[in-house]
Amino acid sequence: MAGHSKFKNIMYRKGAQDAKRAKVFAKHAREIYVAAKSGMPDPDKNPRLRTAVIAARGVNMPKDNIDRAIKKAEGGGGENYEEVRYEGYGPGGVAVLVEALTDNRNRTASEVRSAFAKHGGNMGETGSVSFMFEHMGIVEYNASVTDADSMFEAALEAGAADVSSHGDVHEITCAPEDFALVRDGLTAQFGEPREACLDWKPNTTSAVDEDTARTLFKFIEVLEDNDDVQRVSSNFDVSDEIMAKLNT
């Protein structure tokens, strides 16, 4: 298992408790609020808001919660969130990117730096690890929606850069500027994707052993538990055998 998105999905399936679900919904509500406040409050006229709404639907966030976040932005006032990215090395020297929406940079920076330090990592300067990643649009569909060849043809026609079909998923990647076009083109053919977002995909991965993986996943969980943190990306590579041990 490489990268963070699969780990995130595993953790969401394992952590279905109400408290955890509420925290996930709160993060999506914050992204929707910021997106709606930064542009038109109509998802059809605001690509960032449409992306945020699709992501929220992907975790089964209730429509009322989504509408409430948009209406809050329409009302003006409210919190002013700043987009911040932190970079550094986690346990085992894996590269880690942390994206946050915060109304207090000092608080968030202190908490993220503390998480790095407590788990054997080190928070670096801006640009210290981002060169190891490529910012891209990612659209995922369940493999059951169509066969690999049909998805490949449809994705390339929509403007995607690459398609990877494996296991139970089709993963379509594209340049950030093509994301809305690719996502909407595929949605017209196959319906809403199971996930659609702008993310950081590692160019190379770093293998970690069982002990390091255990510490690393605790570290990522601590970061994701922070109210200000929206997304965590990493270049770890964990074997299926180690994942099986960690999930028992």
Number of C-alpha atoms within 10 A of each C-alpha: 15 18 21 22 17 11 17 18 12 12 13 15 10 10 12 11 10 9 10 13 15 13 15 19 20 19 21 24 22 23 25 31 27 24 24 25 22 13 15 17 21 12 19 10 11 16 18 22 25 20 22 24 23 22 20 25 19 14 16 11 20 11 11 9 16 20 14 14 22 26 15 17 22 14 9 9 9 10 12 12 17 12 14 16 17 23 25 23 20 25 24 19 18 20 26 31 24 19 17 26 22 21 14 12 16 9 12 20 18 10 16 20 19 15 22 23 16 11 19 16 22 20 22 15 10 12 13 16 20 19 10 17 20 14 15 19 24 24 25 20 23 16 16 10 15 13 11 17 11 10 23 20 12 18 23 16 13 18 18 25 16 14 22 14 18 11 8 10 16 23 21 24 28 25 18 17 11 16 24 20 16 26 28 16 18 22 14 9 11 14 13 18 20 15 19 25 20 19 19 24 22 23 10 13 18 16 16 19 12 15 12 19 21 16 16 23 18 14 21 23 16 16 22 20 14 16 16 26 22 23 20 23 21 28 23 24 18 20 14 11 10 16 15 9 10 13 8 5
